[in-house]
Amino acid sequence: MPNITLVTQRHPNSISIVPLGAGDLIDRAVRFYRKNFKTFLFIAAPPVVVGTIVSVGWRFLARELFSVGTHIGPNDLFFYYLFVSLGTVVILYTETVATMAVMGGASRNFVRHLLFAEPISFASTYRNTWERVGSLIFASGVIVAVLGVFGFIIFYIVLIAAALGIMLIAWAFSFLPSAAFIVSVAYALVAIGGGLWLFFLVASRFAYVPQVMLVEGRGAFSAIGRSASLASGSVKRLMALFLFTFFATYSALALLYVPLLWYAWVNGIDVMGGANTMPASFEILSQLVGQTSFILLSPVWTVGLCLLYVDERVRHEGYDIELAATQELGEIPDVPTDYINPLQPALVTGMATEPMVARRDGSSFTSLGLK
């Protein structure tokens, strides 16, 4: 039987809580972002702005250390690019960790918006983040490192498999080049799709860690286990959200790079000539374009993950009923310490004292025994 879903009407600004497909998820994330555009822009900006300032400073330092712009030799140019690349990796890693930590604070704000129609605000998001900042940074750092290493391995496995497969296809269809080309393209797409699915199969297990920490009050390691238990059915939707954000980001980049390339053409800048022929101003503007697109579109990812988290709890735990009960009846009253309360609040205050175990027995019953 299909799940019973509840659309709450108490707060006119609240979001209808219903199971979401991939298209519904993206549509609702974009609409919610548009409705709160300025707020999400300010929420997303601080980690990226700080990262941009540090990145620009790092490039200036690199240009000074290696005297870029004075036609330096190939060895110095190699070390320049190595220096810049290592700095970029560290800065990007730190920026991503900070963004994930802020995402946790936003998720608590998001659930309070569902419960009490509280507006999404910059102050609330960063106050929530600050209350658990140490745990959020630790958990986010571990997740980004693990997924970075795993993604690096998957990338090279897919690259090697695609290269070997295309070579075999070219040999097998050497008598018919057009067929070899079509089969090679199809094989490459299948290899890329398989690699993405494998990556997101692992990434989905970590997708809800910031949300679990801030909404359910879990510690870092407990949140990782809880996230893995929630994420079994979200691989396709997580991949769809990523692909949408990825292509939207590069579309924004393309639009923003047009005036930048026009500026380079007017001023006779050789954008393909490398660091020796590229002025520092153009490098800085290129950095600003990339970071601006990230600020504009990272909130879609944040909102999408919050929606996915709530959706998984609606599907498997009757979270819509819990939210409605909290709206109508208030918080669950405390019981004496001698008793174990079988009920858990829809939004934990502080740290959770009892672990909340999701029902994953494969049945269609919710945690309240309703179909």
N, C-alpha and C positions, 0 to 999 in steps of 0.2 A: 504494500500500500504506500502511496506517496506520503512524504512528511507533511504534517500539519504546520503551516507557517502562520505567523501572527503579524499583522500590520498595526502598529500602535497609532492611536489617534490623539493621545493626550497632548502631545507637543507638536504644534503645526510645523515646526522646523526640523523635526526628527526625520531620519531616513527610514523608509520601509524596510523591514528585516525579512528578506526572503532568500532562498537559495539562489545563487548566481552562477550562470554559465560564463564562459570566457568573454563573450561579447558583452553581456550584461555587466560584468566586472569592469571592463575597460570603459564602457559608456558611463557607468555610475561614478567611477573614479574621476573621469574628465569633467563631468557635470559638477561634482562636488568641489573639485579644484577651481573651476571657473567661478563658482558661487563665492568661494573664499580666496580669490586669487591673490589679493594684496597680503593677506595674513600668511598664506603658505609661502609667498615670495620672501617675506621677512624671516620666516622660520627657517627656510632652506639656506638663506644667504650667509649667516655668520661663519660656518665651517668652510664654505667655498671661498668667501672673501679673504679669510685669513690664509687659506691654502694658496690663493692666487698671489697675495702679497709676498708670501714666503717663496713661491715659485719664481716670481719676477726677480726677487732679490738674489735667489740662487743662480739664475741665468746671468745677472749682472756680475756676480762674483766669478762665475766661470769665464765670462768674456775677459774680465780683468786678469785673472790668473793665467790664462792661456793666450792673452794678447790677440783675441779674435778680431778680425777686421784688418789685420796688417799682413794678410797673405801668409799665414803660418804654414809650416810643413805638415805633411800627412801624418806624422807620428803625433805631433801636438794636437792636430785636429782629431785624431782618434781618441786621445785622452780627454779632450774637451767633450766629445760626445759621450764618452763613458761616464765622466763626472756629471754631466747633465742628466743622463739616463738614470743613474743611481739615485740622484737627488729627486728626480721626478717620481720614481717608484716609491721612495720613502714618503714624500709629500702626498702622493695619491693614496697610499695606504692609510696615513694618518687622517686625511680628509674623509675617506670612506668610513673609517671607524667612528669619527666624530658624527658623520651623517647618520649612521646606524644608531648611535646613542640618542641623537635628537629624535629619530624615528620612534624610539621607545616612549619618550615623553609625549610625542604627538598621539600615540595610540591610546594612552590614558585619557588625554583630552578628548579624543574621538569617542571613546566609550561614554564619557560623561556627557558628551553632546547627545548621544543616543538616549541616555537615561533621563537627563534633566534639561535637555535643550540648551545646555551651556554653550556659548559661542566658542569656536576654535580661536585661541589667542596665542600670541607670541609669549606673553608672560607665563601663562599656565604651562605651555609646552616646556619651556626652559626651567621652570620651577620643578616640574615633574622629573625632568632629566637630572637636575642637580641633586635631588633627593637620593637617586641611585646611581650617581655618575661613576663611581668606582667600579661597581659590578657591571654596569652597561659597557664601559670602556674595555674591561677585561673580556667579557663575553664577545663583544663585537670584534676585538682584536684577534681572538682565537678563531672566530668564524671567518673573518676576511683572510687570515693566513692560511687556514685549511682549504678554503675554496680557491684561493689564489694558486696554491701548489697543485691542487687537484685539477683545476682548469688548465694550468700549464701542461700537466701530463696528458690530459685528454686532447689538448690542441695538437701536440706532437704525435700522439697515437693516430689521430684522424688524418693529420698531414701525411704521415708515412703510409698509412693504409690507402689513402686516396692516390698518392703518387704511384705506389706499386700496382694498384688496381687499374689505373689509367694506362700504365705501361703494358700490362697484360692485355687490356682491351685493344690498345693500338696494335699490338703484335697479332692478336687473334683476328682483327678486322682489317689487317693491312691491305687486303684486296679491295676494300670498300671504305675509303676515308670518311665519307659522309656518315655512314652508319657508326664508325668508330667515334666520331665526334659526338653524335647524339647519345650513344650508350655511355660515353665517358662523362658527359654532363649529368646524365641521370644518376650514374654511380656516385659522382662527386656530391650531388645534392643529398642522396641517401646517406652517404658517409657523414656529411655535415649535420643532417637531421639526427642521425644516431648519436653523434657526439654531443649535440645539444641536449637530447633527451637524457643521456647518461649523466651529464653535468647537472641538469636540473633535478634529476632523481635524487642526487645527493644534496644539492642546494636547498631543495624544498624541505629537507629535514631540519634545516637551521632557520627557515624563513620567518618563524614566529617567535624567536627567542626574545627580542626586545619587547614585543607585545605581551608575552607571558610574564616577563619580569615585572612590568609596570601595571598590568591589569590584574594578574593573579598573585603578585607578590612573591614569586619564586626567586631562589638564588640562581646564579649563573649556570651551574651544572644541572640542577633540577630543571631549569627552563629549557636546556638543550634536549633533555629526555622528553619533556612535555611537548616541545615543538615537533619532535620526530613522531610522537604518537598522534598528533593532530594532522600531519601533512600527507598522509598516505594517498589521498585522492586529489591532490592539488598540483600535480606535476604539469599537466597540460595547461592549466589556467595560469600558473606561475610563468611558464614558458611564453604563453601568449602575451602576458603583461610585459615581460622583458622585451620581446620582439617589438611590441608596439612602442615602448619607450625608446628602444634602440633606434628604430627607424625614424621616430619623431625627432629624436635628438639630432640625428644626422641630417634630417630635412631642415631643422632650424639652423644647423651649422652651415649648410649649403646657402641658405638665405642670407646669413650674417657674413659669410665669406665673400659674397658678391661685391659689396662695397669695398671690402678690404683688398681684394684682387684688383679692383678698379683703381684704388689708391696706389697699389704697387705698379700698375701699368703706367699711370700718369707720371709717377716719379722715377720710372725707369729701373725699378728694383727687380733683380733676377731672383725670383722665388725658388727656382730649381738649382741655384748655384751653391747652396750650402751656407754655412755660417760665415765664411769669409766674405761673401758678397751680399749678405743680408744684414741690414742695419738693425741695431738693438730695438729701435722703435717698432719695426715690423714684427719682430719676435714677440714683443710685449703685447701688441695688438692681437696677434694670433692667440696668445694665451688668454686674453680677455674674452675673445669670441668663444673659445671652447668652454670657459668657465661660466659665461653668461648663459649658454644653452643648457648647461648642467643645472644652474639655479632655476631656470624656467621650467624644466621638465622633471627634475627629481621629485617634486611633490606628487606627481602622478604615481610614481612608484611607492611613495610613502602611503598615500591614500589607498592604493590598490592592495597593499599588504595588510593594512588595517581592515579593509573590507573582507579580504580572504580569511583573516583570523576569525572575525566574527562569524563569517559564513560557515567555516568548519565547525565551530561550536554550535551553531544553529542546526547543522545537519546531523551531528552526532550526539549532542548533549542537551538539546532543547533549550539552548541559550536564549532564544526569543522569549520563552516562557519565563526564564529567570529575569530578563530585562523588564518584561511587563510586570512581573510580581514586585520588583523593586520600585518601579514607577508608582504602582498602586498602593503597596503596603509598606514601603520604606525598607530600610536595611534589616537584615536578619538579626534578631536580638541575641545578645550574648547568653550562653548557658553556663552553669557552674563548671569549674575546671574538672570535676569528677566525671563529666559526661563528654562523649564524643558527638559533636554536632554533625549529622549526616549531610546537612545542607551547607553550601558554600555561597558567599556573597557574589553578586554579579561583578562587583568591582571591589577588590581587596584593599583595605587601608593598611599601609605598612607592609610588613612581611607576613606571608601565610604561615600559620602555625601547624596546619595539617595538610598533607599532600592531597591534591585533587586529582583523582585517577579517572581518565576518560574511558567510557565504555567503548571498546573496540572489538566486540564479540561477533561482529558481522550481522547482527540482527538489525531490524529497522526500528527498534524501540529507542526512545530518547531516555535521558537519565531520570525523567519523571514517570517513565512507564507509559508514555503516550506514543501512538504511531503517527 
